[in-house]
Amino acid sequence: MIEEIKNCFENAIKDERKGKKHKGLLLTNSNDNIAEEYIKKAKLNLELCAFYKQKGFDYKIPEEWFYTLYYCALAILSKFGIESRSQKCTAYFLRYAKDNSLIDYEDEFIDRLMVYRDKEEMSDVDEREKSRYGSSMKSMEIEVKYEKMNNICKRAIYQTEEIVFSDKEFKIPKELLNINKGH
């Protein structure tokens, strides 16, 4: 996983040098204000879920659940001083941070952000796309898991707030920043 994260940083630097929008992880400064804005956005997404449910727009709800979790992830990366433009790179970094006890964050929140290439492996990304691009507006499946997913999102927001509002200083491990300067 370390190599994947290094590639996320290296590719972002290459893109930036070429004047392109990067699709990876870019070093910035730790920014509490940006982290807090992401948390606000995550909370607003949960409000949208309730609105969409009330109005019968079930097909929009999985997308809001996904982005609630993604905004939480981006808030955490902001604390580390990382800008991300990749769901996969975001998930890789969070997995590394969790596995190396840099953050206390549930595996489930990270797993739900993963993008899988194999058709058999499904994630919330696939669920979001199925709902968004499918033809139906109402879904019994969404109705059944509405409370469970809302609770997952609320727990993610809570844990994100614990990280973002802590006094702990978050540093990116040097082993992830051993970037080949020749690029």
C-alpha positions, 0 to 999 in steps of 0.5 A, a space after each residue: 500500500 505504501 507504493 500506491 500512496 507514493 504513486 498518488 503523491 508522485 502522479 499529482 506532482 507530475 500533473 501539477 508540473 505539466 499544468 494539469 489538474 492532478 488526480 492524486 494526493 498533493 501536499 498542502 498545509 494542514 488547514 483546520 478551516 477546510 477540515 471544518 468546512 468538509 464536516 459541515 458539508 458532510 452534515 448537510 449531505 445527511 440533511 439532504 438524505 432526509 429531504 430526498 427520502 421525504 420527497 421520494 427521490 430515493 435514487 439520490 440518497 446513496 450518492 449523498 451517503 457516499 459523499 458524506 463519508 468522502 467529505 469526512 475523509 477529505 476533512 481528515 486529509 486536510 488535517 494532515 495537509 493533503 489535498 485529494 482528487 482521487 477516491 482511491 488515493 484518499 482511501 489508500 491514505 486513510 487505510 494506511 493512517 488507520 493501520 498505523 494508528 495515526 487515526 482512530 477511524 472505523 474500517 467500514 468508513 474506509 472500505 465504503 470509499 474503495 473503488 474496485 476493478 473486479 466486477 464481483 467486488 462491490 462498494 458504495 461507489 457501485 451502489 451510488 452509480 447504480 442508483 444515480 444512473 439506473 432508471 428507477 427513482 424509488 427503491 425498497 433496498 434504500 428504504 430497508 437500509 436507510 437508518 443503518 446507512 444514516 447511522 454509519 454516516 453519523 458515526 463517521 462524522 462523529 469520529 471525524 470531528 474527534 480527529 479534526 477538533 483534537 489537539 493532536 498534530 498530524 504529520 505525514 510519515 516520511 516513508 510516504 514522502 520518499 518521492 523520486 525528485 527526478 519527475 
